[in-house]
C-alpha cells in the first residue's frame, strides 16, 4: 500500500481487500461504491473516522423463551 494517503479514494486500497468476494458469484456492487452511496465515505480518512452508532454485544445469549417483545438479543438454535 505504498503511496496511500488520507486523501486517497477507498478504491485505491488493495483490490483484494476493497473488492473482496466470497465464492464465485458476484454478490453486489464493490465495497467502495456501497460506502460512498450509503454512508458518504469516499476517502481513506472518512473510512478511518467512521464510528458505528452503537455497539451490539453478541456475547450475551438468551433462551428464546426468556425474550420479551422488542428486546434485542442473540439466540442460538440447535436442530
mmJSON file of the N, C-alpha and C atoms, coordinates in Angstrom:
{"data_MODEL":{"atom_site":{
"group_PDB":["ATOM","ATOM","ATOM","ATOM","ATOM","ATOM","ATOM","ATOM","ATOM","ATOM","ATOM","ATOM","ATOM","ATOM","ATOM","ATOM","ATOM","ATOM","ATOM","ATOM","ATOM","ATOM","ATOM","ATOM","ATOM","ATOM","ATOM","ATOM","ATOM","ATOM","ATOM","ATOM","ATOM","ATOM","ATOM","ATOM","ATOM","ATOM","ATOM","ATOM","ATOM","ATOM","ATOM","ATOM","ATOM","ATOM","ATOM","ATOM","ATOM","ATOM","ATOM","ATOM","ATOM","ATOM","ATOM","ATOM","ATOM","ATOM","ATOM","ATOM","ATOM","ATOM","ATOM","ATOM","ATOM","ATOM","ATOM","ATOM","ATOM","ATOM","ATOM","ATOM","ATOM","ATOM","ATOM","ATOM","ATOM","ATOM","ATOM","ATOM","ATOM","ATOM","ATOM","ATOM","ATOM","ATOM","ATOM","ATOM","ATOM","ATOM","ATOM","ATOM","ATOM","ATOM","ATOM","ATOM","ATOM","ATOM","ATOM","ATOM","ATOM","ATOM","ATOM","ATOM","ATOM","ATOM","ATOM","ATOM","ATOM","ATOM","ATOM","ATOM","ATOM","ATOM","ATOM","ATOM","ATOM","ATOM","ATOM","ATOM","ATOM","ATOM","ATOM","ATOM","ATOM","ATOM","ATOM","ATOM","ATOM","ATOM","ATOM","ATOM","ATOM","ATOM","ATOM","ATOM","ATOM","ATOM","ATOM","ATOM","ATOM","ATOM","ATOM","ATOM","ATOM","ATOM","ATOM","ATOM","ATOM","ATOM","ATOM","ATOM","ATOM","ATOM","ATOM","ATOM","ATOM","ATOM","ATOM","ATOM","ATOM","ATOM","ATOM","ATOM","ATOM","ATOM","ATOM","ATOM","ATOM","ATOM","ATOM","ATOM","ATOM","ATOM","ATOM","ATOM","ATOM","ATOM","ATOM","ATOM","ATOM","ATOM","ATOM","ATOM","ATOM","ATOM","ATOM","ATOM","ATOM","ATOM","ATOM","ATOM","ATOM","ATOM","ATOM","ATOM","ATOM","ATOM","ATOM","ATOM","ATOM","ATOM","ATOM","ATOM","ATOM","ATOM","ATOM","ATOM","ATOM","ATOM","ATOM","ATOM","ATOM","ATOM","ATOM","ATOM","ATOM","ATOM","ATOM","ATOM","ATOM","ATOM","ATOM","ATOM","ATOM","ATOM","ATOM","ATOM","ATOM","ATOM","ATOM","ATOM","ATOM","ATOM","ATOM","ATOM","ATOM"],
"id":[1,2,3,4,5,6,7,8,9,10,11,12,13,14,15,16,17,18,19,20,21,22,23,24,25,26,27,28,29,30,31,32,33,34,35,36,37,38,39,40,41,42,43,44,45,46,47,48,49,50,51,52,53,54,55,56,57,58,59,60,61,62,63,64,65,66,67,68,69,70,71,72,73,74,75,76,77,78,79,80,81,82,83,84,85,86,87,88,89,90,91,92,93,94,95,96,97,98,99,100,101,102,103,104,105,106,107,108,109,110,111,112,113,114,115,116,117,118,119,120,121,122,123,124,125,126,127,128,129,130,131,132,133,134,135,136,137,138,139,140,141,142,143,144,145,146,147,148,149,150,151,152,153,154,155,156,157,158,159,160,161,162,163,164,165,166,167,168,169,170,171,172,173,174,175,176,177,178,179,180,181,182,183,184,185,186,187,188,189,190,191,192,193,194,195,196,197,198,199,200,201,202,203,204,205,206,207,208,209,210,211,212,213,214,215,216,217,218,219,220,221,222,223,224,225,226,227,228,229,230,231,232,233,234,235,236,237],
"type_symbol":["N","C","C","N","C","C","N","C","C","N","C","C","N","C","C","N","C","C","N","C","C","N","C","C","N","C","C","N","C","C","N","C","C","N","C","C","N","C","C","N","C","C","N","C","C","N","C","C","N","C","C","N","C","C","N","C","C","N","C","C","N","C","C","N","C","C","N","C","C","N","C","C","N","C","C","N","C","C","N","C","C","N","C","C","N","C","C","N","C","C","N","C","C","N","C","C","N","C","C","N","C","C","N","C","C","N","C","C","N","C","C","N","C","C","N","C","C","N","C","C","N","C","C","N","C","C","N","C","C","N","C","C","N","C","C","N","C","C","N","C","C","N","C","C","N","C","C","N","C","C","N","C","C","N","C","C","N","C","C","N","C","C","N","C","C","N","C","C","N","C","C","N","C","C","N","C","C","N","C","C","N","C","C","N","C","C","N","C","C","N","C","C","N","C","C","N","C","C","N","C","C","N","C","C","N","C","C","N","C","C","N","C","C","N","C","C","N","C","C","N","C","C","N","C","C","N","C","C","N","C","C","N","C","C","N","C","C"],
"label_atom_id":["N","CA","C","N","CA","C","N","CA","C","N","CA","C","N","CA","C","N","CA","C","N","CA","C","N","CA","C","N","CA","C","N","CA","C","N","CA","C","N","CA","C","N","CA","C","N","CA","C","N","CA","C","N","CA","C","N","CA","C","N","CA","C","N","CA","C","N","CA","C","N","CA","C","N","CA","C","N","CA","C","N","CA","C","N","CA","C","N","CA","C","N","CA","C","N","CA","C","N","CA","C","N","CA","C","N","CA","C","N","CA","C","N","CA","C","N","CA","C","N","CA","C","N","CA","C","N","CA","C","N","CA","C","N","CA","C","N","CA","C","N","CA","C","N","CA","C","N","CA","C","N","CA","C","N","CA","C","N","CA","C","N","CA","C","N","CA","C","N","CA","C","N","CA","C","N","CA","C","N","CA","C","N","CA","C","N","CA","C","N","CA","C","N","CA","C","N","CA","C","N","CA","C","N","CA","C","N","CA","C","N","CA","C","N","CA","C","N","CA","C","N","CA","C","N","CA","C","N","CA","C","N","CA","C","N","CA","C","N","CA","C","N","CA","C","N","CA","C","N","CA","C","N","CA","C","N","CA","C","N","CA","C","N","CA","C","N","CA","C","N","CA","C","N","CA","C"],
"label_alt_id":[null,null,null,null,null,null,null,null,null,null,null,null,null,null,null,null,null,null,null,null,null,null,null,null,null,null,null,null,null,null,null,null,null,null,null,null,null,null,null,null,null,null,null,null,null,null,null,null,null,null,null,null,null,null,null,null,null,null,null,null,null,null,null,null,null,null,null,null,null,null,null,null,null,null,null,null,null,null,null,null,null,null,null,null,null,null,null,null,null,null,null,null,null,null,null,null,null,null,null,null,null,null,null,null,null,null,null,null,null,null,null,null,null,null,null,null,null,null,null,null,null,null,null,null,null,null,null,null,null,null,null,null,null,null,null,null,null,null,null,null,null,null,null,null,null,null,null,null,null,null,null,null,null,null,null,null,null,null,null,null,null,null,null,null,null,null,null,null,null,null,null,null,null,null,null,null,null,null,null,null,null,null,null,null,null,null,null,null,null,null,null,null,null,null,null,null,null,null,null,null,null,null,null,null,null,null,null,null,null,null,null,null,null,null,null,null,null,null,null,null,null,null,null,null,null,null,null,null,null,null,null,null,null,null,null,null,null],
"label_comp_id":["UNK","UNK","UNK","UNK","UNK","UNK","UNK","UNK","UNK","UNK","UNK","UNK","UNK","UNK","UNK","UNK","UNK","UNK","UNK","UNK","UNK","UNK","UNK","UNK","UNK","UNK","UNK","UNK","UNK","UNK","UNK","UNK","UNK","UNK","UNK","UNK","UNK","UNK","UNK","UNK","UNK","UNK","UNK","UNK","UNK","UNK","UNK","UNK","UNK","UNK","UNK","UNK","UNK","UNK","UNK","UNK","UNK","UNK","UNK","UNK","UNK","UNK","UNK","UNK","UNK","UNK","UNK","UNK","UNK","UNK","UNK","UNK","UNK","UNK","UNK","UNK","UNK","UNK","UNK","UNK","UNK","UNK","UNK","UNK","UNK","UNK","UNK","UNK","UNK","UNK","UNK","UNK","UNK","UNK","UNK","UNK","UNK","UNK","UNK","UNK","UNK","UNK","UNK","UNK","UNK","UNK","UNK","UNK","UNK","UNK","UNK","UNK","UNK","UNK","UNK","UNK","UNK","UNK","UNK","UNK","UNK","UNK","UNK","UNK","UNK","UNK","UNK","UNK","UNK","UNK","UNK","UNK","UNK","UNK","UNK","UNK","UNK","UNK","UNK","UNK","UNK","UNK","UNK","UNK","UNK","UNK","UNK","UNK","UNK","UNK","UNK","UNK","UNK","UNK","UNK","UNK","UNK","UNK","UNK","UNK","UNK","UNK","UNK","UNK","UNK","UNK","UNK","UNK","UNK","UNK","UNK","UNK","UNK","UNK","UNK","UNK","UNK","UNK","UNK","UNK","UNK","UNK","UNK","UNK","UNK","UNK","UNK","UNK","UNK","UNK","UNK","UNK","UNK","UNK","UNK","UNK","UNK","UNK","UNK","UNK","UNK","UNK","UNK","UNK","UNK","UNK","UNK","UNK","UNK","UNK","UNK","UNK","UNK","UNK","UNK","UNK","UNK","UNK","UNK","UNK","UNK","UNK","UNK","UNK","UNK","UNK","UNK","UNK","UNK","UNK","UNK","UNK","UNK","UNK","UNK","UNK","UNK"],
"label_asym_id":["A","A","A","A","A","A","A","A","A","A","A","A","A","A","A","A","A","A","A","A","A","A","A","A","A","A","A","A","A","A","A","A","A","A","A","A","A","A","A","A","A","A","A","A","A","A","A","A","A","A","A","A","A","A","A","A","A","A","A","A","A","A","A","A","A","A","A","A","A","A","A","A","A","A","A","A","A","A","A","A","A","A","A","A","A","A","A","A","A","A","A","A","A","A","A","A","A","A","A","A","A","A","A","A","A","A","A","A","A","A","A","A","A","A","A","A","A","A","A","A","A","A","A","A","A","A","A","A","A","A","A","A","A","A","A","A","A","A","A","A","A","A","A","A","A","A","A","A","A","A","A","A","A","A","A","A","A","A","A","A","A","A","A","A","A","A","A","A","A","A","A","A","A","A","A","A","A","A","A","A","A","A","A","A","A","A","A","A","A","A","A","A","A","A","A","A","A","A","A","A","A","A","A","A","A","A","A","A","A","A","A","A","A","A","A","A","A","A","A","A","A","A","A","A","A","A","A","A","A","A","A","A","A","A","A","A","A"],
"label_entity_id":["1","1","1","1","1","1","1","1","1","1","1","1","1","1","1","1","1","1","1","1","1","1","1","1","1","1","1","1","1","1","1","1","1","1","1","1","1","1","1","1","1","1","1","1","1","1","1","1","1","1","1","1","1","1","1","1","1","1","1","1","1","1","1","1","1","1","1","1","1","1","1","1","1","1","1","1","1","1","1","1","1","1","1","1","1","1","1","1","1","1","1","1","1","1","1","1","1","1","1","1","1","1","1","1","1","1","1","1","1","1","1","1","1","1","1","1","1","1","1","1","1","1","1","1","1","1","1","1","1","1","1","1","1","1","1","1","1","1","1","1","1","1","1","1","1","1","1","1","1","1","1","1","1","1","1","1","1","1","1","1","1","1","1","1","1","1","1","1","1","1","1","1","1","1","1","1","1","1","1","1","1","1","1","1","1","1","1","1","1","1","1","1","1","1","1","1","1","1","1","1","1","1","1","1","1","1","1","1","1","1","1","1","1","1","1","1","1","1","1","1","1","1","1","1","1","1","1","1","1","1","1","1","1","1","1","1","1"],
"label_seq_id":[1,1,1,2,2,2,3,3,3,4,4,4,5,5,5,6,6,6,7,7,7,8,8,8,9,9,9,10,10,10,11,11,11,12,12,12,13,13,13,14,14,14,15,15,15,16,16,16,17,17,17,18,18,18,19,19,19,20,20,20,21,21,21,22,22,22,23,23,23,24,24,24,25,25,25,26,26,26,27,27,27,28,28,28,29,29,29,30,30,30,31,31,31,32,32,32,33,33,33,34,34,34,35,35,35,36,36,36,37,37,37,38,38,38,39,39,39,40,40,40,41,41,41,42,42,42,43,43,43,44,44,44,45,45,45,46,46,46,47,47,47,48,48,48,49,49,49,50,50,50,51,51,51,52,52,52,53,53,53,54,54,54,55,55,55,56,56,56,57,57,57,58,58,58,59,59,59,60,60,60,61,61,61,62,62,62,63,63,63,64,64,64,65,65,65,66,66,66,67,67,67,68,68,68,69,69,69,70,70,70,71,71,71,72,72,72,73,73,73,74,74,74,75,75,75,76,76,76,77,77,77,78,78,78,79,79,79],
"pdbx_PDB_ins_code":[null,null,null,null,null,null,null,null,null,null,null,null,null,null,null,null,null,null,null,null,null,null,null,null,null,null,null,null,null,null,null,null,null,null,null,null,null,null,null,null,null,null,null,null,null,null,null,null,null,null,null,null,null,null,null,null,null,null,null,null,null,null,null,null,null,null,null,null,null,null,null,null,null,null,null,null,null,null,null,null,null,null,null,null,null,null,null,null,null,null,null,null,null,null,null,null,null,null,null,null,null,null,null,null,null,null,null,null,null,null,null,null,null,null,null,null,null,null,null,null,null,null,null,null,null,null,null,null,null,null,null,null,null,null,null,null,null,null,null,null,null,null,null,null,null,null,null,null,null,null,null,null,null,null,null,null,null,null,null,null,null,null,null,null,null,null,null,null,null,null,null,null,null,null,null,null,null,null,null,null,null,null,null,null,null,null,null,null,null,null,null,null,null,null,null,null,null,null,null,null,null,null,null,null,null,null,null,null,null,null,null,null,null,null,null,null,null,null,null,null,null,null,null,null,null,null,null,null,null,null,null,null,null,null,null,null,null],
"Cartn_x":[0.83,0.0,0.874,1.901,2.79,2.049,2.168,1.55,0.109,-0.415,-1.789,-1.82,-2.63,-2.741,-4.17,-4.38,-5.737,-6.691,-6.156,-6.999,-7.249,-6.601,-6.742,-8.143,-8.693,-10.005,-9.94,-11.041,-11.087,-10.724,-11.081,-10.791,-9.299,-8.453,-7.01,-6.451,-7.247,-6.815,-6.667,-5.772,-5.503,-6.804,-6.88,-8.11,-8.557,-7.639,-8.027,-8.827,-8.629,-9.378,-10.606,-10.433,-11.525,-12.655,-12.345,-13.367,-13.535,-13.278,-13.287,-14.662,-14.65,-15.89,-15.678,-16.707,-16.66,-17.401,-16.789,-17.419,-17.136,-17.805,-17.537,-18.537,-19.7,-20.721,-20.552,-20.938,-20.947,-22.098,-21.844,-22.875,-23.25,-23.083,-23.438,-22.323,-22.514,-21.515,-20.25,-19.144,-17.906,-18.095,-17.313,-17.439,-17.287,-16.37,-16.159,-17.393,-18.168,-19.402,-20.478,-20.583,-21.574,-21.26,-19.985,-19.597,-19.902,-19.62,-19.865,-21.362,-22.14,-23.573,-24.345,-24.062,-24.871,-24.367,-23.049,-22.501,-21.775,-21.622,-20.919,-19.422,-18.857,-17.422,-16.727,-15.887,-15.216,-13.707,-13.12,-11.662,-11.232,-9.941,-9.394,-9.635,-9.498,-9.722,-11.158,-12.127,-13.522,-13.757,-13.08,-13.21,-12.62,-11.475,-10.828,-11.588,-12.3,-13.028,-14.484,-14.894,-16.277,-16.393,-17.293,-17.534,-18.962,-19.185,-20.547,-21.426,-22.713,-23.643,-23.849,-23.78,-23.984,-23.166,-23.0,-22.264,-23.245,-23.224,-24.091,-23.236,-23.528,-22.788,-23.397,-22.748,-23.269,-22.846,-22.162,-21.735,-22.835,-23.813,-24.913,-25.993,-26.129,-27.074,-28.223,-29.459,-30.632,-31.483,-32.102,-33.045,-34.25,-34.793,-35.914,-37.091,-37.347,-38.466,-38.343,-37.154,-36.924,-36.968,-37.106,-37.106,-38.423,-38.35,-39.535,-39.719,-40.929,-41.236,-40.411,-39.711,-38.904,-37.48,-37.182,-35.84,-34.902,-33.693,-32.686,-31.838,-31.607,-30.842,-30.244,-29.257,-28.679,-29.189,-29.687,-30.159,-29.374,-29.247,-28.581,-29.586,-29.793,-30.755,-30.015,-30.544,-29.995,-31.109,-30.738,-31.769,-31.631],
"Cartn_y":[-1.185,0.0,1.248,1.227,2.374,3.526,4.719,5.899,6.122,5.335,5.519,6.644,7.661,8.813,8.922,9.83,10.036,10.564,11.258,11.795,10.789,9.642,8.647,8.064,7.822,7.183,5.762,5.288,3.959,2.879,3.053,2.015,1.816,2.72,2.537,1.567,1.216,0.193,-1.101,-1.94,-3.197,-3.825,-4.073,-4.584,-5.909,-6.716,-7.989,-7.748,-6.606,-6.273,-5.444,-4.417,-3.491,-4.169,-5.122,-5.779,-7.243,-7.556,-8.94,-9.574,-10.766,-11.514,-12.933,-13.526,-14.912,-15.729,-16.785,-17.612,-17.077,-17.662,-17.318,-16.334,-16.174,-15.295,-13.861,-12.933,-11.523,-11.305,-10.7,-10.552,-9.103,-8.262,-6.873,-5.964,-4.671,-3.718,-3.773,-3.245,-3.202,-2.418,-2.764,-2.153,-0.642,-0.135,1.322,2.051,1.418,2.044,2.051,0.975,0.892,1.92,2.034,3.009,4.432,4.731,6.081,6.384,5.439,5.674,5.699,4.752,4.645,5.493,5.68,6.4,7.69,7.948,9.156,9.107,7.913,7.757,7.563,8.533,8.484,8.29,8.619,8.539,7.772,7.502,6.718,7.421,8.73,9.479,9.288,9.338,9.128,7.73,6.761,5.386,5.225,5.831,5.728,6.481,7.521,8.339,7.932,6.875,6.409,5.511,5.856,5.072,4.557,3.319,2.801,3.586,3.653,4.387,3.688,2.367,1.618,0.342,-0.243,-1.495,-2.598,-3.675,-4.81,-5.894,-6.208,-7.236,-8.593,-9.326,-10.623,-11.761,-11.439,-12.49,-12.839,-11.976,-12.252,-13.047,-14.294,-15.198,-15.479,-15.49,-15.736,-16.84,-17.666,-18.658,-17.943,-18.5,-17.865,-17.633,-18.551,-18.429,-17.266,-16.745,-15.643,-14.267,-14.223,-12.94,-12.199,-10.879,-10.035,-9.303,-8.906,-8.196,-6.911,-6.699,-5.501,-5.616,-6.667,-6.861,-7.344,-6.763,-7.231,-8.278,-9.393,-10.468,-11.338,-12.109,-13.122,-14.479,-15.268,-16.596,-17.645,-18.82,-19.942,-21.076,-21.597,-22.698,-23.985,-25.083,-26.393,-27.207,-27.955,-28.717,-30.187],
"Cartn_z":[0.0,0.0,0.0,-0.743,-0.829,-1.49,-0.935,-1.523,-1.111,-0.218,0.231,1.262,0.999,1.893,2.405,3.337,3.864,2.804,1.799,0.731,-0.391,-0.336,-1.4,-1.407,-2.605,-2.675,-2.123,-1.598,-0.992,-1.999,-3.272,-4.257,-4.497,-3.98,-4.112,-3.074,-2.089,-1.134,-1.924,-1.531,-2.228,-2.726,-4.011,-4.628,-4.025,-3.534,-2.916,-1.649,-1.005,0.205,-0.154,-0.979,-1.3,-2.068,-2.908,-3.727,-3.352,-2.111,-1.633,-1.803,-2.315,-2.509,-2.011,-1.44,-1.005,-2.046,-2.528,-3.544,-4.939,-5.895,-7.283,-7.871,-7.262,-7.823,-7.347,-8.197,-7.838,-6.862,-5.719,-4.689,-4.453,-5.424,-5.256,-5.732,-5.572,-6.029,-5.174,-5.692,-4.912,-3.613,-2.607,-1.281,-1.335,-2.158,-2.193,-2.714,-3.602,-4.088,-2.997,-2.262,-1.182,-0.104,0.275,1.297,0.848,-0.412,-0.928,-0.986,-1.493,-1.663,-0.346,0.551,1.761,2.926,3.039,4.184,3.812,2.517,2.083,2.337,2.449,2.691,1.344,0.982,-0.315,-0.22,0.924,1.013,2.256,2.331,3.441,4.779,4.816,6.057,6.559,5.66,6.049,6.583,5.995,6.46,7.856,8.106,9.411,10.5,10.124,11.112,11.289,10.606,10.729,11.954,12.85,14.055,14.015,14.432,14.455,15.43,15.141,16.009,17.336,17.33,18.565,18.502,19.651,19.76,20.12,19.375,19.661,20.3,21.544,22.254,21.931,21.048,20.621,21.55,22.631,23.559,24.562,24.73,25.657,24.934,25.278,24.626,25.594,25.056,25.895,25.278,26.098,25.572,24.95,23.906,23.199,24.146,25.042,25.975,26.947,27.141,28.084,27.418,26.095,25.389,25.565,25.531,25.624,24.3,23.994,22.76,22.7,21.588,21.396,21.923,22.655,23.206,22.113,22.062,21.131,21.819,21.145,21.747,20.664,21.037,20.161,20.632,19.706,20.074,19.295,19.862,19.211,19.141,17.944,17.773,17.412,17.869,17.528,16.903,15.852,15.155,15.283],
"occupancy":[1.0,1.0,1.0,1.0,1.0,1.0,1.0,1.0,1.0,1.0,1.0,1.0,1.0,1.0,1.0,1.0,1.0,1.0,1.0,1.0,1.0,1.0,1.0,1.0,1.0,1.0,1.0,1.0,1.0,1.0,1.0,1.0,1.0,1.0,1.0,1.0,1.0,1.0,1.0,1.0,1.0,1.0,1.0,1.0,1.0,1.0,1.0,1.0,1.0,1.0,1.0,1.0,1.0,1.0,1.0,1.0,1.0,1.0,1.0,1.0,1.0,1.0,1.0,1.0,1.0,1.0,1.0,1.0,1.0,1.0,1.0,1.0,1.0,1.0,1.0,1.0,1.0,1.0,1.0,1.0,1.0,1.0,1.0,1.0,1.0,1.0,1.0,1.0,1.0,1.0,1.0,1.0,1.0,1.0,1.0,1.0,1.0,1.0,1.0,1.0,1.0,1.0,1.0,1.0,1.0,1.0,1.0,1.0,1.0,1.0,1.0,1.0,1.0,1.0,1.0,1.0,1.0,1.0,1.0,1.0,1.0,1.0,1.0,1.0,1.0,1.0,1.0,1.0,1.0,1.0,1.0,1.0,1.0,1.0,1.0,1.0,1.0,1.0,1.0,1.0,1.0,1.0,1.0,1.0,1.0,1.0,1.0,1.0,1.0,1.0,1.0,1.0,1.0,1.0,1.0,1.0,1.0,1.0,1.0,1.0,1.0,1.0,1.0,1.0,1.0,1.0,1.0,1.0,1.0,1.0,1.0,1.0,1.0,1.0,1.0,1.0,1.0,1.0,1.0,1.0,1.0,1.0,1.0,1.0,1.0,1.0,1.0,1.0,1.0,1.0,1.0,1.0,1.0,1.0,1.0,1.0,1.0,1.0,1.0,1.0,1.0,1.0,1.0,1.0,1.0,1.0,1.0,1.0,1.0,1.0,1.0,1.0,1.0,1.0,1.0,1.0,1.0,1.0,1.0,1.0,1.0,1.0,1.0,1.0,1.0,1.0,1.0,1.0,1.0,1.0,1.0,1.0,1.0,1.0,1.0,1.0,1.0],
"B_iso_or_equiv":[0.0,0.0,0.0,0.0,0.0,0.0,0.0,0.0,0.0,0.0,0.0,0.0,0.0,0.0,0.0,0.0,0.0,0.0,0.0,0.0,0.0,0.0,0.0,0.0,0.0,0.0,0.0,0.0,0.0,0.0,0.0,0.0,0.0,0.0,0.0,0.0,0.0,0.0,0.0,0.0,0.0,0.0,0.0,0.0,0.0,0.0,0.0,0.0,0.0,0.0,0.0,0.0,0.0,0.0,0.0,0.0,0.0,0.0,0.0,0.0,0.0,0.0,0.0,0.0,0.0,0.0,0.0,0.0,0.0,0.0,0.0,0.0,0.0,0.0,0.0,0.0,0.0,0.0,0.0,0.0,0.0,0.0,0.0,0.0,0.0,0.0,0.0,0.0,0.0,0.0,0.0,0.0,0.0,0.0,0.0,0.0,0.0,0.0,0.0,0.0,0.0,0.0,0.0,0.0,0.0,0.0,0.0,0.0,0.0,0.0,0.0,0.0,0.0,0.0,0.0,0.0,0.0,0.0,0.0,0.0,0.0,0.0,0.0,0.0,0.0,0.0,0.0,0.0,0.0,0.0,0.0,0.0,0.0,0.0,0.0,0.0,0.0,0.0,0.0,0.0,0.0,0.0,0.0,0.0,0.0,0.0,0.0,0.0,0.0,0.0,0.0,0.0,0.0,0.0,0.0,0.0,0.0,0.0,0.0,0.0,0.0,0.0,0.0,0.0,0.0,0.0,0.0,0.0,0.0,0.0,0.0,0.0,0.0,0.0,0.0,0.0,0.0,0.0,0.0,0.0,0.0,0.0,0.0,0.0,0.0,0.0,0.0,0.0,0.0,0.0,0.0,0.0,0.0,0.0,0.0,0.0,0.0,0.0,0.0,0.0,0.0,0.0,0.0,0.0,0.0,0.0,0.0,0.0,0.0,0.0,0.0,0.0,0.0,0.0,0.0,0.0,0.0,0.0,0.0,0.0,0.0,0.0,0.0,0.0,0.0,0.0,0.0,0.0,0.0,0.0,0.0,0.0,0.0,0.0,0.0,0.0,0.0],
"pdbx_formal_charge":[null,null,null,null,null,null,null,null,null,null,null,null,null,null,null,null,null,null,null,null,null,null,null,null,null,null,null,null,null,null,null,null,null,null,null,null,null,null,null,null,null,null,null,null,null,null,null,null,null,null,null,null,null,null,null,null,null,null,null,null,null,null,null,null,null,null,null,null,null,null,null,null,null,null,null,null,null,null,null,null,null,null,null,null,null,null,null,null,null,null,null,null,null,null,null,null,null,null,null,null,null,null,null,null,null,null,null,null,null,null,null,null,null,null,null,null,null,null,null,null,null,null,null,null,null,null,null,null,null,null,null,null,null,null,null,null,null,null,null,null,null,null,null,null,null,null,null,null,null,null,null,null,null,null,null,null,null,null,null,null,null,null,null,null,null,null,null,null,null,null,null,null,null,null,null,null,null,null,null,null,null,null,null,null,null,null,null,null,null,null,null,null,null,null,null,null,null,null,null,null,null,null,null,null,null,null,null,null,null,null,null,null,null,null,null,null,null,null,null,null,null,null,null,null,null,null,null,null,null,null,null,null,null,null,null,null,null],
"auth_seq_id":[1,1,1,2,2,2,3,3,3,4,4,4,5,5,5,6,6,6,7,7,7,8,8,8,9,9,9,10,10,10,11,11,11,12,12,12,13,13,13,14,14,14,15,15,15,16,16,16,17,17,17,18,18,18,19,19,19,20,20,20,21,21,21,22,22,22,23,23,23,24,24,24,25,25,25,26,26,26,27,27,27,28,28,28,29,29,29,30,30,30,31,31,31,32,32,32,33,33,33,34,34,34,35,35,35,36,36,36,37,37,37,38,38,38,39,39,39,40,40,40,41,41,41,42,42,42,43,43,43,44,44,44,45,45,45,46,46,46,47,47,47,48,48,48,49,49,49,50,50,50,51,51,51,52,52,52,53,53,53,54,54,54,55,55,55,56,56,56,57,57,57,58,58,58,59,59,59,60,60,60,61,61,61,62,62,62,63,63,63,64,64,64,65,65,65,66,66,66,67,67,67,68,68,68,69,69,69,70,70,70,71,71,71,72,72,72,73,73,73,74,74,74,75,75,75,76,76,76,77,77,77,78,78,78,79,79,79],
"auth_comp_id":["UNK","UNK","UNK","UNK","UNK","UNK","UNK","UNK","UNK","UNK","UNK","UNK","UNK","UNK","UNK","UNK","UNK","UNK","UNK","UNK","UNK","UNK","UNK","UNK","UNK","UNK","UNK","UNK","UNK","UNK","UNK","UNK","UNK","UNK","UNK","UNK","UNK","UNK","UNK","UNK","UNK","UNK","UNK","UNK","UNK","UNK","UNK","UNK","UNK","UNK","UNK","UNK","UNK","UNK","UNK","UNK","UNK","UNK","UNK","UNK","UNK","UNK","UNK","UNK","UNK","UNK","UNK","UNK","UNK","UNK","UNK","UNK","UNK","UNK","UNK","UNK","UNK","UNK","UNK","UNK","UNK","UNK","UNK","UNK","UNK","UNK","UNK","UNK","UNK","UNK","UNK","UNK","UNK","UNK","UNK","UNK","UNK","UNK","UNK","UNK","UNK","UNK","UNK","UNK","UNK","UNK","UNK","UNK","UNK","UNK","UNK","UNK","UNK","UNK","UNK","UNK","UNK","UNK","UNK","UNK","UNK","UNK","UNK","UNK","UNK","UNK","UNK","UNK","UNK","UNK","UNK","UNK","UNK","UNK","UNK","UNK","UNK","UNK","UNK","UNK","UNK","UNK","UNK","UNK","UNK","UNK","UNK","UNK","UNK","UNK","UNK","UNK","UNK","UNK","UNK","UNK","UNK","UNK","UNK","UNK","UNK","UNK","UNK","UNK","UNK","UNK","UNK","UNK","UNK","UNK","UNK","UNK","UNK","UNK","UNK","UNK","UNK","UNK","UNK","UNK","UNK","UNK","UNK","UNK","UNK","UNK","UNK","UNK","UNK","UNK","UNK","UNK","UNK","UNK","UNK","UNK","UNK","UNK","UNK","UNK","UNK","UNK","UNK","UNK","UNK","UNK","UNK","UNK","UNK","UNK","UNK","UNK","UNK","UNK","UNK","UNK","UNK","UNK","UNK","UNK","UNK","UNK","UNK","UNK","UNK","UNK","UNK","UNK","UNK","UNK","UNK","UNK","UNK","UNK","UNK","UNK","UNK"],
"auth_asym_id":["A","A","A","A","A","A","A","A","A","A","A","A","A","A","A","A","A","A","A","A","A","A","A","A","A","A","A","A","A","A","A","A","A","A","A","A","A","A","A","A","A","A","A","A","A","A","A","A","A","A","A","A","A","A","A","A","A","A","A","A","A","A","A","A","A","A","A","A","A","A","A","A","A","A","A","A","A","A","A","A","A","A","A","A","A","A","A","A","A","A","A","A","A","A","A","A","A","A","A","A","A","A","A","A","A","A","A","A","A","A","A","A","A","A","A","A","A","A","A","A","A","A","A","A","A","A","A","A","A","A","A","A","A","A","A","A","A","A","A","A","A","A","A","A","A","A","A","A","A","A","A","A","A","A","A","A","A","A","A","A","A","A","A","A","A","A","A","A","A","A","A","A","A","A","A","A","A","A","A","A","A","A","A","A","A","A","A","A","A","A","A","A","A","A","A","A","A","A","A","A","A","A","A","A","A","A","A","A","A","A","A","A","A","A","A","A","A","A","A","A","A","A","A","A","A","A","A","A","A","A","A","A","A","A","A","A","A"],
"auth_atom_id":["N","CA","C","N","CA","C","N","CA","C","N","CA","C","N","CA","C","N","CA","C","N","CA","C","N","CA","C","N","CA","C","N","CA","C","N","CA","C","N","CA","C","N","CA","C","N","CA","C","N","CA","C","N","CA","C","N","CA","C","N","CA","C","N","CA","C","N","CA","C","N","CA","C","N","CA","C","N","CA","C","N","CA","C","N","CA","C","N","CA","C","N","CA","C","N","CA","C","N","CA","C","N","CA","C","N","CA","C","N","CA","C","N","CA","C","N","CA","C","N","CA","C","N","CA","C","N","CA","C","N","CA","C","N","CA","C","N","CA","C","N","CA","C","N","CA","C","N","CA","C","N","CA","C","N","CA","C","N","CA","C","N","CA","C","N","CA","C","N","CA","C","N","CA","C","N","CA","C","N","CA","C","N","CA","C","N","CA","C","N","CA","C","N","CA","C","N","CA","C","N","CA","C","N","CA","C","N","CA","C","N","CA","C","N","CA","C","N","CA","C","N","CA","C","N","CA","C","N","CA","C","N","CA","C","N","CA","C","N","CA","C","N","CA","C","N","CA","C","N","CA","C","N","CA","C","N","CA","C","N","CA","C","N","CA","C","N","CA","C","N","CA","C","N","CA","C"],
"pdbx_PDB_model_num":[1,1,1,1,1,1,1,1,1,1,1,1,1,1,1,1,1,1,1,1,1,1,1,1,1,1,1,1,1,1,1,1,1,1,1,1,1,1,1,1,1,1,1,1,1,1,1,1,1,1,1,1,1,1,1,1,1,1,1,1,1,1,1,1,1,1,1,1,1,1,1,1,1,1,1,1,1,1,1,1,1,1,1,1,1,1,1,1,1,1,1,1,1,1,1,1,1,1,1,1,1,1,1,1,1,1,1,1,1,1,1,1,1,1,1,1,1,1,1,1,1,1,1,1,1,1,1,1,1,1,1,1,1,1,1,1,1,1,1,1,1,1,1,1,1,1,1,1,1,1,1,1,1,1,1,1,1,1,1,1,1,1,1,1,1,1,1,1,1,1,1,1,1,1,1,1,1,1,1,1,1,1,1,1,1,1,1,1,1,1,1,1,1,1,1,1,1,1,1,1,1,1,1,1,1,1,1,1,1,1,1,1,1,1,1,1,1,1,1,1,1,1,1,1,1,1,1,1,1,1,1,1,1,1,1,1,1]
}}}
